[in-house]
């Protein structure tokens, strides 16, 4: 969530840090506001690509393929995306003495005593958050821990809390953990579920009893003292300003109702507490900092399906497949929840938590609409999206499908190490069709669709990195494999004998090159205009089927003067500007 925030003060001295030696049994520290705060204005948090290379390498070596996929596709990774989870976690780690501020020296060699000395402090209300700077190492630390919320153990902790407890029980859990100033990470969601949910994380560290009333005239009997990294200014000057509204989470211990006053978030707005974590080993799982033990969970894995907002009657069902035939096995058993990750205002508005991670799932709608379903299994992720879908299928063995009206679609599968047999751990296919399916097979993957016009496929492997191919064919099935040169090969069974013997040209290399000389220029435009004239006269064009696919430059399914004009514009750009992209990339850039 976008916020105009301010950098916080943290005056944690080295004596305090060293009082918690690495690997020692932790006592329960008292969280001290203004001492243990570790935050950064969310509007200044750099994108993931600005994480230090050493930290990125550490992250990629620790996280599984599916966890990295979640981090890349679910969390916001743009400037201004916010970092409340990362700031809250590092604040708690600071309270345990795990952050060594000597690692963040000034350019003049001065050793900082806390975050106040690292960036420019926010001294008063007259200051500007735009004047604040933060060293790359400090931003990288926050980004690292922010990304770790996508680790399975943390996601499962959030999932199990929501799956197994009521709001009242979560309130009791939070109150039980708040003793002697021990810091607790609390994450919550709020907003309008049909328009997108917001999510936020704070550090709770103490509780007071009283009688409190909010704007809705709801009554609360507990005031949870919090450090909110979104509004850290209050601890700088202590003046009685609107910042006073940002230091408390009001709670009704009998009903579980709560209110975060400044945001206006509460149980009135579909709000829900989704994480209450005080385990330092869990928060530092896969972490950069030393001093904790490996966290082992004894909870069974919960499957999580996400979908965009569905504004009509829908049904989630379990499916099986035997000998290529699908069978519905019943209605799925699940708990429907809202947004799942802090700092994520992504398109996924609904989440379905289920203990059944062996079944496939079908989301069925009464009428076609834009529909995206993503199923997070323990070692795989399947995604199916279409602008006009009536059904989507995902299965744990690498199958994803859409069915509805002809429209753009995207099918994707990601698998962890040791759970895929082909060359790729991730495959993404995009095109336009009424029905399409992607199935991982032993030597690659099989893509089926009722139309295969201008299909684009991206694959990922640890050996050859990202590879792409684009193709068009009249066949309804294409086998995608990796060649010896570590490139993607698309082959079609044009004679329907069950063998995929015809290799399809890559449109990234061949689109528009009708004379096959390796260049796209006016000669190709001339050949295209001849073919267009023949078609207009009711004659058979001289171009064969393959070259007809290559002649449809703008991808509208027609061969006419518009395609020739596109070739001439592209050729002029290459000649005048030294433009290096292929024609297909050029047409895609115009469309986007």
Secondary structure, 3 states (H helix, E strand, C coil): CCCCCCCCCCCCCHHHHHCCCCCCCCCCCCCCCCCCCCCCCHHHCCCHHHCCHHHHHHHHHHCCHHHHHHHHHCCCCCCCCCCHHHHHHHHHHHHCCCCCHHHCCCCCCCCCCCHHHHCCCCCCCCCCHHHCCCCHHHHHHHHHHHHHHHCHHHHHHHHHHHHHCCHHHHHHHHHHHCCCCCCEEEEEEEEECCCEEEEEEEEEEEEEEEEEECCCCCEEEEEEEEECCCCCCHHHHCCCCHHHHHCEEEECCCCCCEEECCCCEEHHHCCEEEEEECCHHHHCCCCCCCCCCCCCCCCCCCEEEEECCCCCCEEEEEEEEECCEEEEEEECCCEEECCCCCCCCCCCCEEEEECCCCCEEEEEEEEEEEEEEEEECCCEEEEEEEEEEEEEEEECCCEEEEEEEEEEEEEEEEECCCCCCCCCCEEEEEEEEEEEEEEEECCEEEEEECCEEEEEEEEEECCCEEEEEEEEECCCEEEEEECCCCCEEEEECCCCCCCCCEECCCHHHHCCCCCCCCCCCHHHHHHHHHHHHHHHCCCCCCCCHHHHHHHCCCCCCCCCHHHHHHHHHHHHHHHHHCCCCCHHHHHHHHHC
